[in-house]
Amino acid sequence: MESPGLKLTTGCRAMDDALTGGLETGSVTLVYGEAETGKTTLAMQCVAICSSLGMKALYVDAGGGFSPLRFTQIAEAWGASLNRVVVLRVEDFWSQDRLVERMDSMLEGFRLLAFDTVTTLYMAELAGEKPFTLNRVLNRQVAELVEQARRLDLAVLLLSQVTSAPGEGEKPVAQRILRYWSDVTVRLSLEDGMRYAYTEKPDLGRRFPYRISRRGIVDVE
């Protein structure tokens, strides 16, 4: 077994730098951003690279954003070992809750969990449920994922969309919950046709450019 604190590379130097060296096992990393910033591409790439290094990875599609065709493209580019990759899809927030409850018995032997996204189905429920109830359930889910990360020396990558309010700028959906539990937080942004990763936790304000290519997230040369 690898020692605790193993850094899993994203395959992109700029993104690794933004993530303080890569996705760290035993830790929870939050990556959030607007559409077209490459959140899903990043998650697919991390899963592909993890498997190519001989480690098992679990991808949870909790928003319908997973494209088998795009994943195959990225997996081939990085030499992924598909027998080490498991992809699960959940259709609603309560199915997501049941899945998280079962993960204690599912994640043994895995090194990476990518959750894309942890807030999409939560947002879909907000119209019909009281926010207090949903917040409590989401908080319990994320706390359980943190526990699994620590117990199994697992890297957990949580993706989230953004929301915004006048004078506040962009922030992750359910920001209090996600920022409280995450060890590393990075915001992805699209500005004048350029994409940037901004560090927010543990360091604040550093900016790293990146681009999206056929093989995934790559450095700007």
C-alpha distance (Angstrom), angle and dihedral (degrees) to the residues before:
residue distance angle dihedral
M1 . . .
E2 3.81 . .
S3 3.77 116.1 .
P4 3.83 118.9 -99.3
G5 3.76 114.4 -87.7
L6 3.81 96.8 39.3
K7 3.81 111.0 166.4
L8 3.80 114.4 -134.9
T9 3.79 111.3 -154.6
T10 3.79 121.2 -130.9
G11 3.80 90.9 -151.5
C12 3.81 91.0 -115.0
R13 3.80 118.5 94.0
A14 3.81 94.0 -152.1
M15 3.80 92.4 50.5
D16 3.80 91.7 46.3
D17 3.80 88.7 52.4
A18 3.81 91.1 49.9
L19 3.81 88.8 50.6
T20 3.83 92.6 50.9
G21 3.79 92.6 -105.8
G22 3.79 102.2 -27.2
L23 3.79 137.1 -57.6
E24 3.78 106.8 -30.8
T25 3.78 121.1 -143.8
G26 3.77 114.2 -124.9
S27 3.81 88.9 32.9
V28 3.79 141.1 90.9
T29 3.80 119.4 -128.8
L30 3.81 122.1 -164.7
V31 3.80 118.1 -156.7
Y32 3.79 116.8 179.8
G33 3.77 136.2 168.4
E34 3.77 148.4 131.5
A35 3.80 124.6 -71.4
E36 3.81 117.9 -68.1
T37 3.80 94.4 26.5
G38 3.80 92.8 110.9
K39 3.80 103.6 -107.8
T40 3.80 94.4 143.0
T41 3.80 91.6 40.9
L42 3.80 89.2 53.9
A43 3.81 92.2 50.3
M44 3.81 92.6 48.5
Q45 3.79 91.0 48.0
C46 3.80 93.6 50.0
V47 3.80 90.6 50.1
A48 3.81 91.8 47.9
I49 3.81 93.9 49.3
C50 3.80 92.9 44.8
S51 3.80 90.3 55.1
S52 3.81 91.9 45.5
L53 3.81 87.7 58.6
G54 3.80 91.1 56.4
M55 3.81 98.1 -98.9
K56 3.80 129.6 120.5
A57 3.79 120.7 -114.1
L58 3.81 133.0 -169.8
Y59 3.81 121.4 -152.5
V60 3.80 117.4 -164.3
D61 3.81 113.2 -161.1
A62 3.79 102.3 -158.4
G63 3.76 99.3 162.5
G64 3.78 108.3 34.3
G65 3.79 93.7 -103.1
F66 3.80 96.6 122.0
S67 3.81 112.7 108.5
P68 3.82 114.1 -166.1
L69 3.81 89.4 -158.6
R70 3.80 93.4 53.1
F71 3.80 92.0 44.0
T72 3.81 90.9 51.6
Q73 3.80 88.9 51.8
I74 3.80 92.4 51.4
A75 3.81 93.3 40.8
E76 3.80 92.0 54.1
A77 3.80 91.4 48.2
W78 3.80 91.9 54.7
G79 3.80 99.2 36.7
A80 3.79 94.1 -114.3
S81 3.79 120.8 -168.5
L82 3.80 100.1 -134.5
N83 3.79 94.2 -166.4
R84 3.81 86.1 68.5
V85 3.83 93.4 53.9
V86 3.81 125.7 85.2
V87 3.81 120.6 -172.4
L88 3.80 120.2 -165.5
R89 3.79 127.2 -177.7
V90 3.79 127.0 -155.7
E91 3.79 122.8 -165.9
D92 3.80 104.1 -160.3
F93 3.79 141.5 16.0
W94 3.79 95.1 -99.4
S95 3.81 91.6 51.5
Q96 3.80 86.0 51.7
D97 3.79 89.1 52.7
R98 3.80 92.4 51.5
L99 3.80 90.8 47.9
V100 3.80 92.6 52.5
E101 3.80 89.8 49.5
R102 3.83 89.6 55.1
M103 3.79 95.8 45.9
D104 3.77 93.3 90.1
S105 3.81 88.3 74.8
M106 3.82 95.9 36.7
L107 3.80 106.0 52.3
E108 3.79 101.6 60.5
G109 3.80 107.4 124.7
F110 3.80 95.3 16.0
R111 3.80 121.8 119.5
L112 3.83 101.1 -170.6
L113 3.80 135.6 37.0
A114 3.82 117.2 -172.8
F115 3.83 114.6 -168.9
D116 3.82 111.6 -164.2
T117 2.98 100.7 -149.9
V118 3.77 122.4 -12.0
T119 3.83 91.6 -172.5
T120 3.83 107.4 41.0
L121 3.80 95.9 87.2
Y122 3.80 90.8 38.7
M123 3.82 88.5 57.6
A124 3.80 91.2 48.5
E125 3.82 90.3 57.1
L126 3.80 96.3 49.2
A127 3.80 93.7 87.3
G128 3.78 93.3 59.3
E129 3.80 105.4 30.1
K130 3.77 134.8 57.9
P131 3.82 109.9 -98.4
F132 3.81 91.2 -131.4
T133 3.80 91.8 61.0
L134 3.79 93.7 45.9
N135 3.80 92.9 46.1
R136 3.78 91.0 52.0
V137 3.81 92.0 50.7
L138 3.81 93.7 45.1
N139 3.79 90.8 48.2
R140 3.80 90.0 52.6
Q141 3.81 91.1 48.9
V142 3.79 94.3 51.5
A143 3.80 91.7 44.0
E144 3.81 88.7 54.1
L145 3.81 91.1 51.1
V146 3.80 89.6 50.5
E147 3.80 89.4 52.1
Q148 3.81 91.2 51.2
A149 3.81 91.1 48.3
R150 3.80 90.9 54.1
R151 3.80 96.9 40.8
L152 3.80 97.8 45.5
D153 3.83 99.3 31.9
L154 3.80 86.6 -117.9
A155 3.79 127.6 161.1
V156 3.81 109.0 -130.5
L157 3.81 118.7 -162.4
L158 3.80 113.9 -167.5
L159 3.79 118.8 -169.2
S160 3.79 123.8 -160.8
Q161 3.78 139.0 176.8
V162 3.78 122.0 -124.6
T163 3.76 133.8 -110.5
S164 3.77 127.6 -169.6
A165 3.79 140.6 -159.3
P166 3.80 130.9 -169.0
G167 3.78 110.0 -78.0
E168 3.81 94.0 4.5
G169 3.80 103.2 79.4
E170 3.79 122.8 -152.3
K171 3.77 120.8 -23.4
P172 3.80 134.4 166.6
V173 3.78 119.2 -90.0
A174 3.83 108.8 -98.1
Q175 3.79 87.3 13.0
R176 3.80 97.8 174.6
I177 3.79 92.0 57.0
L178 3.79 97.4 41.6
R179 3.79 97.1 42.6
Y180 3.78 92.3 46.6
W181 3.80 94.5 54.9
S182 3.81 100.9 35.6
D183 3.80 121.4 94.3
V184 3.81 93.4 -162.3
T185 3.81 127.0 26.8
V186 3.80 125.7 -169.0
R187 3.80 128.1 176.9
L188 3.81 119.8 -151.1
S189 3.79 116.5 -149.8
L190 3.81 138.2 -175.3
E191 3.81 111.9 -147.8
D192 3.81 124.4 172.8
G193 3.78 91.4 -26.6
M194 3.82 94.1 -47.9
R195 3.79 125.5 107.2
Y196 3.79 123.0 -141.0
A197 3.81 136.6 -177.4
Y198 3.81 112.4 -144.1
T199 3.78 120.5 -161.9
E200 3.81 116.0 -134.0
K201 3.79 104.5 161.4
P202 2.99 133.8 65.7
D203 3.83 88.4 -3.3
L204 3.78 122.0 30.3
G205 3.76 131.1 -140.5
R206 3.81 106.6 6.0
R207 3.81 114.2 137.5
F208 3.80 128.5 -152.2
P209 3.84 124.1 -175.0
Y210 3.80 120.9 -138.8
R211 3.78 138.6 161.8
I212 3.79 137.9 -147.8
S213 3.80 118.8 -117.9
R214 3.80 137.8 166.3
R215 3.81 89.6 -83.2
G216 3.81 93.5 47.6
I217 3.81 133.6 -107.8
V218 3.81 110.6 7.8
D219 3.78 139.1 169.1
V220 3.78 123.8 -90.3
E221 3.78 105.4 -114.4
